[in-house]
Amino acid sequence: MTDYGHPISFGLSLDPSAGRLAETRRLAGLAEGGGLDYLAVQDHPYQPDYLDTWTMISHLSADTDRIAFFTDVADLQLRPPTMLAKAAASLSVLTGGRLVLGVGGGASADAIAAMGGVRRPGPEMVAYTAESLQVMRRALAGGGVRLNSEQHHIEGYAAGPVPPAPVPIWLGSQKARMLEVTGRHSDGWISPLNIYVPPAQVPSRQRIIDKAAREAGRDPAAVRRVYNVIGAIGSHRGGTGLVGDPRTWIDTLTTWAVDLGFDTFVFWPVTAAEAQLKLFVDQVVPGVREQVRQRREQR
């Protein structure tokens, strides 16, 4: 599989539960202090205990100075693309560009409909997502946005403010048609958790993205590749996902980078988040960066 050559970056997934806000704020500070690149926040607003993703990111951004945030992933069917672009542009201005916009077509049609969203069947959802990415890209660049299609009726949005730097748009996708949209229109692929898209299934998905990118006249290397990795560093009985000592994590993430093509790993600890984050920052991250450097030099 292709190593696309991007610098290796790392993030931490933050739990949006209202009852865990104090811990989440500590973790955000520790992640920034430990040199991580991203804080990722999932978007499931239909969960009663979950804080709104944008409100939570705005709150945490005021307590941080360097680390970037990304939505992992914002639900496009509950957050229309013009309004989502407005929110992203605003947050980018307020944070000095510390934002990546991760989006997806929506994880649950029933939950979306329960909140008043439109229940779109698969092909319609794919078409809606593809158009939404194009709408957001135009809106984030400023100027006027118009689109009259089966999926969107935008009569003339005067977009702005313009972010201080381009806001990357990463797409969460898993099935073929959405992976094709990823290759054609997005700046990055956000893979679901490693327990949902295990490593053995990654190469076929990467090939779909690459083929779609080439057919659209794009270099596949322009698409970043992000893996959400759930697991535990150290022994953890009954643990899910990647479980093993720091060396196992270093070797595994290195392989996933140079052999599977991922450049960004978002850690979802399943236990003792603060202790796990320390192991990740102190041992796994520097170990992976060094080992990837060595592997690339040997090629």
Contacts in CASP RR format, 6 or more apart in sequence:
PFRMAT RR
TARGET T0000
AUTHOR 0000-0000-0000
METHOD contacts of the structure
MODEL  1
MTDYGHPISFGLSLDPSAGRLAETRRLAGLAEGGGLDYLAVQDHPYQPDY
LDTWTMISHLSADTDRIAFFTDVADLQLRPPTMLAKAAASLSVLTGGRLV
LGVGGGASADAIAAMGGVRRPGPEMVAYTAESLQVMRRALAGGGVRLNSE
QHHIEGYAAGPVPPAPVPIWLGSQKARMLEVTGRHSDGWISPLNIYVPPA
QVPSRQRIIDKAAREAGRDPAAVRRVYNVIGAIGSHRGGTGLVGDPRTWI
DTLTTWAVDLGFDTFVFWPVTAAEAQLKLFVDQVVPGVREQVRQRREQR
1 202 0 8 1.000
1 203 0 8 1.000
1 206 0 8 1.000
1 259 0 8 1.000
1 260 0 8 1.000
1 261 0 8 1.000
2 206 0 8 1.000
2 210 0 8 1.000
2 220 0 8 1.000
2 261 0 8 1.000
3 257 0 8 1.000
3 258 0 8 1.000
3 259 0 8 1.000
3 261 0 8 1.000
3 296 0 8 1.000
3 299 0 8 1.000
4 220 0 8 1.000
4 221 0 8 1.000
4 223 0 8 1.000
4 225 0 8 1.000
4 261 0 8 1.000
4 263 0 8 1.000
5 221 0 8 1.000
5 263 0 8 1.000
5 296 0 8 1.000
6 221 0 8 1.000
6 224 0 8 1.000
6 225 0 8 1.000
6 263 0 8 1.000
6 264 0 8 1.000
7 263 0 8 1.000
8 257 0 8 1.000
8 263 0 8 1.000
8 264 0 8 1.000
8 265 0 8 1.000
8 288 0 8 1.000
8 289 0 8 1.000
8 292 0 8 1.000
9 37 0 8 1.000
9 38 0 8 1.000
9 263 0 8 1.000
9 264 0 8 1.000
9 265 0 8 1.000
10 36 0 8 1.000
10 37 0 8 1.000
10 38 0 8 1.000
10 264 0 8 1.000
10 265 0 8 1.000
10 266 0 8 1.000
10 267 0 8 1.000
10 280 0 8 1.000
10 285 0 8 1.000
10 288 0 8 1.000
11 31 0 8 1.000
11 36 0 8 1.000
11 37 0 8 1.000
11 38 0 8 1.000
11 39 0 8 1.000
11 40 0 8 1.000
11 264 0 8 1.000
11 265 0 8 1.000
11 266 0 8 1.000
11 267 0 8 1.000
12 27 0 8 1.000
12 31 0 8 1.000
12 36 0 8 1.000
12 38 0 8 1.000
12 39 0 8 1.000
12 40 0 8 1.000
12 266 0 8 1.000
12 267 0 8 1.000
12 277 0 8 1.000
12 280 0 8 1.000
13 40 0 8 1.000
13 41 0 8 1.000
13 42 0 8 1.000
13 72 0 8 1.000
13 228 0 8 1.000
13 266 0 8 1.000
13 267 0 8 1.000
13 268 0 8 1.000
14 24 0 8 1.000
14 27 0 8 1.000
14 28 0 8 1.000
14 39 0 8 1.000
14 40 0 8 1.000
14 41 0 8 1.000
14 56 0 8 1.000
14 60 0 8 1.000
15 23 0 8 1.000
15 24 0 8 1.000
15 273 0 8 1.000
16 24 0 8 1.000
16 41 0 8 1.000
16 42 0 8 1.000
16 44 0 8 1.000
16 50 0 8 1.000
16 51 0 8 1.000
16 53 0 8 1.000
16 56 0 8 1.000
17 24 0 8 1.000
17 49 0 8 1.000
17 50 0 8 1.000
17 51 0 8 1.000
18 49 0 8 1.000
18 50 0 8 1.000
18 51 0 8 1.000
19 49 0 8 1.000
21 51 0 8 1.000
23 273 0 8 1.000
23 274 0 8 1.000
24 56 0 8 1.000
24 60 0 8 1.000
25 60 0 8 1.000
25 63 0 8 1.000
26 274 0 8 1.000
27 273 0 8 1.000
27 274 0 8 1.000
27 277 0 8 1.000
28 39 0 8 1.000
28 60 0 8 1.000
28 63 0 8 1.000
28 64 0 8 1.000
28 67 0 8 1.000
29 63 0 8 1.000
29 64 0 8 1.000
29 67 0 8 1.000
30 274 0 8 1.000
30 277 0 8 1.000
30 278 0 8 1.000
30 281 0 8 1.000
31 39 0 8 1.000
31 67 0 8 1.000
31 277 0 8 1.000
31 281 0 8 1.000
32 39 0 8 1.000
32 64 0 8 1.000
32 65 0 8 1.000
32 66 0 8 1.000
32 67 0 8 1.000
34 281 0 8 1.000
35 66 0 8 1.000
35 67 0 8 1.000
35 281 0 8 1.000
35 285 0 8 1.000
36 67 0 8 1.000
36 281 0 8 1.000
36 285 0 8 1.000
37 67 0 8 1.000
37 68 0 8 1.000
37 264 0 8 1.000
38 67 0 8 1.000
38 68 0 8 1.000
38 69 0 8 1.000
38 70 0 8 1.000
38 100 0 8 1.000
38 264 0 8 1.000
38 266 0 8 1.000
39 57 0 8 1.000
39 60 0 8 1.000
39 64 0 8 1.000
39 67 0 8 1.000
39 68 0 8 1.000
39 69 0 8 1.000
39 70 0 8 1.000
40 69 0 8 1.000
40 70 0 8 1.000
40 71 0 8 1.000
40 72 0 8 1.000
40 228 0 8 1.000
40 266 0 8 1.000
41 53 0 8 1.000
41 56 0 8 1.000
41 57 0 8 1.000
41 69 0 8 1.000
41 70 0 8 1.000
41 71 0 8 1.000
41 72 0 8 1.000
42 53 0 8 1.000
42 71 0 8 1.000
42 72 0 8 1.000
42 73 0 8 1.000
43 53 0 8 1.000
43 71 0 8 1.000
43 72 0 8 1.000
43 73 0 8 1.000
43 74 0 8 1.000
43 75 0 8 1.000
43 79 0 8 1.000
44 50 0 8 1.000
44 75 0 8 1.000
44 107 0 8 1.000
44 111 0 8 1.000
45 52 0 8 1.000
45 53 0 8 1.000
45 75 0 8 1.000
45 78 0 8 1.000
45 115 0 8 1.000
46 108 0 8 1.000
46 111 0 8 1.000
46 112 0 8 1.000
46 114 0 8 1.000
46 115 0 8 1.000
53 71 0 8 1.000
53 74 0 8 1.000
54 71 0 8 1.000
54 87 0 8 1.000
54 91 0 8 1.000
57 69 0 8 1.000
57 71 0 8 1.000
57 91 0 8 1.000
57 99 0 8 1.000
58 91 0 8 1.000
58 94 0 8 1.000
60 69 0 8 1.000
61 69 0 8 1.000
61 91 0 8 1.000
61 94 0 8 1.000
61 95 0 8 1.000
61 98 0 8 1.000
64 98 0 8 1.000
66 98 0 8 1.000
67 98 0 8 1.000
68 97 0 8 1.000
68 98 0 8 1.000
68 99 0 8 1.000
68 100 0 8 1.000
69 91 0 8 1.000
69 95 0 8 1.000
69 98 0 8 1.000
69 99 0 8 1.000
69 100 0 8 1.000
70 99 0 8 1.000
70 100 0 8 1.000
70 101 0 8 1.000
70 102 0 8 1.000
70 170 0 8 1.000
71 101 0 8 1.000
71 102 0 8 1.000
71 103 0 8 1.000
72 102 0 8 1.000
72 190 0 8 1.000
72 228 0 8 1.000
72 266 0 8 1.000
73 102 0 8 1.000
73 103 0 8 1.000
73 104 0 8 1.000
73 105 0 8 1.000
73 170 0 8 1.000
73 171 0 8 1.000
73 172 0 8 1.000
73 190 0 8 1.000
74 84 0 8 1.000
74 101 0 8 1.000
74 102 0 8 1.000
74 103 0 8 1.000
74 104 0 8 1.000
75 103 0 8 1.000
75 104 0 8 1.000
75 105 0 8 1.000
75 106 0 8 1.000
75 107 0 8 1.000
75 112 0 8 1.000
76 84 0 8 1.000
76 103 0 8 1.000
76 104 0 8 1.000
76 105 0 8 1.000
76 106 0 8 1.000
76 128 0 8 1.000
76 129 0 8 1.000
76 132 0 8 1.000
77 105 0 8 1.000
77 106 0 8 1.000
77 112 0 8 1.000
77 117 0 8 1.000
77 118 0 8 1.000
77 120 0 8 1.000
77 125 0 8 1.000
77 128 0 8 1.000
78 106 0 8 1.000
78 112 0 8 1.000
78 115 0 8 1.000
78 117 0 8 1.000
79 87 0 8 1.000
80 132 0 8 1.000
81 131 0 8 1.000
81 132 0 8 1.000
81 133 0 8 1.000
81 135 0 8 1.000
81 136 0 8 1.000
81 139 0 8 1.000
81 152 0 8 1.000
82 135 0 8 1.000
82 136 0 8 1.000
82 139 0 8 1.000
82 145 0 8 1.000
82 154 0 8 1.000
82 157 0 8 1.000
82 159 0 8 1.000
84 101 0 8 1.000
84 103 0 8 1.000
84 132 0 8 1.000
84 136 0 8 1.000
85 101 0 8 1.000
85 135 0 8 1.000
85 136 0 8 1.000
85 139 0 8 1.000
85 140 0 8 1.000
85 159 0 8 1.000
86 139 0 8 1.000
86 159 0 8 1.000
86 160 0 8 1.000
88 99 0 8 1.000
88 101 0 8 1.000
88 136 0 8 1.000
88 140 0 8 1.000
88 163 0 8 1.000
88 167 0 8 1.000
89 139 0 8 1.000
89 140 0 8 1.000
89 159 0 8 1.000
89 160 0 8 1.000
89 161 0 8 1.000
89 162 0 8 1.000
89 163 0 8 1.000
89 167 0 8 1.000
90 161 0 8 1.000
91 99 0 8 1.000
92 98 0 8 1.000
92 99 0 8 1.000
92 163 0 8 1.000
92 164 0 8 1.000
92 165 0 8 1.000
92 167 0 8 1.000
93 161 0 8 1.000
93 163 0 8 1.000
93 164 0 8 1.000
96 164 0 8 1.000
96 165 0 8 1.000
97 163 0 8 1.000
97 164 0 8 1.000
97 165 0 8 1.000
97 167 0 8 1.000
99 163 0 8 1.000
99 167 0 8 1.000
100 167 0 8 1.000
100 168 0 8 1.000
100 170 0 8 1.000
101 136 0 8 1.000
101 140 0 8 1.000
101 167 0 8 1.000
101 168 0 8 1.000
101 169 0 8 1.000
101 170 0 8 1.000
102 169 0 8 1.000
102 170 0 8 1.000
102 171 0 8 1.000
102 172 0 8 1.000
102 190 0 8 1.000
103 129 0 8 1.000
103 132 0 8 1.000
103 133 0 8 1.000
103 136 0 8 1.000
103 169 0 8 1.000
103 170 0 8 1.000
103 171 0 8 1.000
103 172 0 8 1.000
104 129 0 8 1.000
104 171 0 8 1.000
104 172 0 8 1.000
104 173 0 8 1.000
105 125 0 8 1.000
105 128 0 8 1.000
105 129 0 8 1.000
105 172 0 8 1.000
105 178 0 8 1.000
106 112 0 8 1.000
106 125 0 8 1.000
109 119 0 8 1.000
109 120 0 8 1.000
110 119 0 8 1.000
112 118 0 8 1.000
112 119 0 8 1.000
113 119 0 8 1.000
120 128 0 8 1.000
122 177 0 8 1.000
123 177 0 8 1.000
124 151 0 8 1.000
126 177 0 8 1.000
126 178 0 8 1.000
126 181 0 8 1.000
127 150 0 8 1.000
127 151 0 8 1.000
128 151 0 8 1.000
128 152 0 8 1.000
129 171 0 8 1.000
129 178 0 8 1.000
129 181 0 8 1.000
130 181 0 8 1.000
130 184 0 8 1.000
130 185 0 8 1.000
131 147 0 8 1.000
131 149 0 8 1.000
131 151 0 8 1.000
131 152 0 8 1.000
132 151 0 8 1.000
132 152 0 8 1.000
133 169 0 8 1.000
133 171 0 8 1.000
133 181 0 8 1.000
133 185 0 8 1.000
133 186 0 8 1.000
134 185 0 8 1.000
135 145 0 8 1.000
135 147 0 8 1.000
135 152 0 8 1.000
135 154 0 8 1.000
136 169 0 8 1.000
137 169 0 8 1.000
137 185 0 8 1.000
138 144 0 8 1.000
138 145 0 8 1.000
138 159 0 8 1.000
139 145 0 8 1.000
139 157 0 8 1.000
139 159 0 8 1.000
139 160 0 8 1.000
140 159 0 8 1.000
140 162 0 8 1.000
140 163 0 8 1.000
140 166 0 8 1.000
140 167 0 8 1.000
140 169 0 8 1.000
141 159 0 8 1.000
141 162 0 8 1.000
141 166 0 8 1.000
142 159 0 8 1.000
142 160 0 8 1.000
142 162 0 8 1.000
143 158 0 8 1.000
143 159 0 8 1.000
143 160 0 8 1.000
144 156 0 8 1.000
144 157 0 8 1.000
144 158 0 8 1.000
144 159 0 8 1.000
145 154 0 8 1.000
145 156 0 8 1.000
145 157 0 8 1.000
145 159 0 8 1.000
146 154 0 8 1.000
146 155 0 8 1.000
146 156 0 8 1.000
146 157 0 8 1.000
147 153 0 8 1.000
147 154 0 8 1.000
148 154 0 8 1.000
148 155 0 8 1.000
168 187 0 8 1.000
168 188 0 8 1.000
168 224 0 8 1.000
169 185 0 8 1.000
169 186 0 8 1.000
169 187 0 8 1.000
169 188 0 8 1.000
170 186 0 8 1.000
170 187 0 8 1.000
170 188 0 8 1.000
170 189 0 8 1.000
170 190 0 8 1.000
170 224 0 8 1.000
170 226 0 8 1.000
171 178 0 8 1.000
171 181 0 8 1.000
171 182 0 8 1.000
171 185 0 8 1.000
171 186 0 8 1.000
171 188 0 8 1.000
171 189 0 8 1.000
171 190 0 8 1.000
172 178 0 8 1.000
172 182 0 8 1.000
172 189 0 8 1.000
172 190 0 8 1.000
172 191 0 8 1.000
172 192 0 8 1.000
173 179 0 8 1.000
173 181 0 8 1.000
173 182 0 8 1.000
173 189 0 8 1.000
173 190 0 8 1.000
174 191 0 8 1.000
174 192 0 8 1.000
174 196 0 8 1.000
174 197 0 8 1.000
174 205 0 8 1.000
176 208 0 8 1.000
179 189 0 8 1.000
179 205 0 8 1.000
179 208 0 8 1.000
179 209 0 8 1.000
179 212 0 8 1.000
180 208 0 8 1.000
180 209 0 8 1.000
180 211 0 8 1.000
180 212 0 8 1.000
181 212 0 8 1.000
182 188 0 8 1.000
182 189 0 8 1.000
182 209 0 8 1.000
182 212 0 8 1.000
182 223 0 8 1.000
183 189 0 8 1.000
183 209 0 8 1.000
183 210 0 8 1.000
183 212 0 8 1.000
183 213 0 8 1.000
183 216 0 8 1.000
183 218 0 8 1.000
183 220 0 8 1.000
183 223 0 8 1.000
184 212 0 8 1.000
184 213 0 8 1.000
184 215 0 8 1.000
184 216 0 8 1.000
184 218 0 8 1.000
185 216 0 8 1.000
186 223 0 8 1.000
187 222 0 8 1.000
187 223 0 8 1.000
187 224 0 8 1.000
188 223 0 8 1.000
188 224 0 8 1.000
188 225 0 8 1.000
188 226 0 8 1.000
189 205 0 8 1.000
189 209 0 8 1.000
189 223 0 8 1.000
189 224 0 8 1.000
189 225 0 8 1.000
189 226 0 8 1.000
190 226 0 8 1.000
190 228 0 8 1.000
191 197 0 8 1.000
191 202 0 8 1.000
191 205 0 8 1.000
191 225 0 8 1.000
191 226 0 8 1.000
191 227 0 8 1.000
191 228 0 8 1.000
191 262 0 8 1.000
192 228 0 8 1.000
193 228 0 8 1.000
193 229 0 8 1.000
193 230 0 8 1.000
193 241 0 8 1.000
193 268 0 8 1.000
194 227 0 8 1.000
194 228 0 8 1.000
194 229 0 8 1.000
194 230 0 8 1.000
194 241 0 8 1.000
194 242 0 8 1.000
195 230 0 8 1.000
195 240 0 8 1.000
195 241 0 8 1.000
197 205 0 8 1.000
199 256 0 8 1.000
199 260 0 8 1.000
202 256 0 8 1.000
202 260 0 8 1.000
202 261 0 8 1.000
202 262 0 8 1.000
203 260 0 8 1.000
206 225 0 8 1.000
206 260 0 8 1.000
206 261 0 8 1.000
209 220 0 8 1.000
209 223 0 8 1.000
210 220 0 8 1.000
213 219 0 8 1.000
213 220 0 8 1.000
213 222 0 8 1.000
213 223 0 8 1.000
214 220 0 8 1.000
224 263 0 8 1.000
224 264 0 8 1.000
225 260 0 8 1.000
225 261 0 8 1.000
225 262 0 8 1.000
225 263 0 8 1.000
225 264 0 8 1.000
226 262 0 8 1.000
226 263 0 8 1.000
226 264 0 8 1.000
226 265 0 8 1.000
226 266 0 8 1.000
227 256 0 8 1.000
227 260 0 8 1.000
227 262 0 8 1.000
227 264 0 8 1.000
227 265 0 8 1.000
227 266 0 8 1.000
228 266 0 8 1.000
228 268 0 8 1.000
229 241 0 8 1.000
229 242 0 8 1.000
229 253 0 8 1.000
229 265 0 8 1.000
229 266 0 8 1.000
229 267 0 8 1.000
229 268 0 8 1.000
230 240 0 8 1.000
230 241 0 8 1.000
230 242 0 8 1.000
230 268 0 8 1.000
230 269 0 8 1.000
230 270 0 8 1.000
231 239 0 8 1.000
231 240 0 8 1.000
231 241 0 8 1.000
231 242 0 8 1.000
231 243 0 8 1.000
231 267 0 8 1.000
231 268 0 8 1.000
231 269 0 8 1.000
231 270 0 8 1.000
232 239 0 8 1.000
232 242 0 8 1.000
232 243 0 8 1.000
232 244 0 8 1.000
232 269 0 8 1.000
232 270 0 8 1.000
232 271 0 8 1.000
232 276 0 8 1.000
233 244 0 8 1.000
233 245 0 8 1.000
233 246 0 8 1.000
233 249 0 8 1.000
233 269 0 8 1.000
233 276 0 8 1.000
233 279 0 8 1.000
233 280 0 8 1.000
233 283 0 8 1.000
233 284 0 8 1.000
234 243 0 8 1.000
234 244 0 8 1.000
234 245 0 8 1.000
234 246 0 8 1.000
234 279 0 8 1.000
235 243 0 8 1.000
235 244 0 8 1.000
235 245 0 8 1.000
236 243 0 8 1.000
236 244 0 8 1.000
236 270 0 8 1.000
236 271 0 8 1.000
239 270 0 8 1.000
239 271 0 8 1.000
240 270 0 8 1.000
241 270 0 8 1.000
242 248 0 8 1.000
242 249 0 8 1.000
242 252 0 8 1.000
246 279 0 8 1.000
246 283 0 8 1.000
246 284 0 8 1.000
249 280 0 8 1.000
249 283 0 8 1.000
249 284 0 8 1.000
249 288 0 8 1.000
250 283 0 8 1.000
250 284 0 8 1.000
250 287 0 8 1.000
250 288 0 8 1.000
250 291 0 8 1.000
251 291 0 8 1.000
253 265 0 8 1.000
253 284 0 8 1.000
253 288 0 8 1.000
254 288 0 8 1.000
254 291 0 8 1.000
254 292 0 8 1.000
254 295 0 8 1.000
256 262 0 8 1.000
256 265 0 8 1.000
257 263 0 8 1.000
257 265 0 8 1.000
257 288 0 8 1.000
257 292 0 8 1.000
258 292 0 8 1.000
258 295 0 8 1.000
258 296 0 8 1.000
265 288 0 8 1.000
267 276 0 8 1.000
267 277 0 8 1.000
267 280 0 8 1.000
269 276 0 8 1.000
269 277 0 8 1.000
269 280 0 8 1.000
END
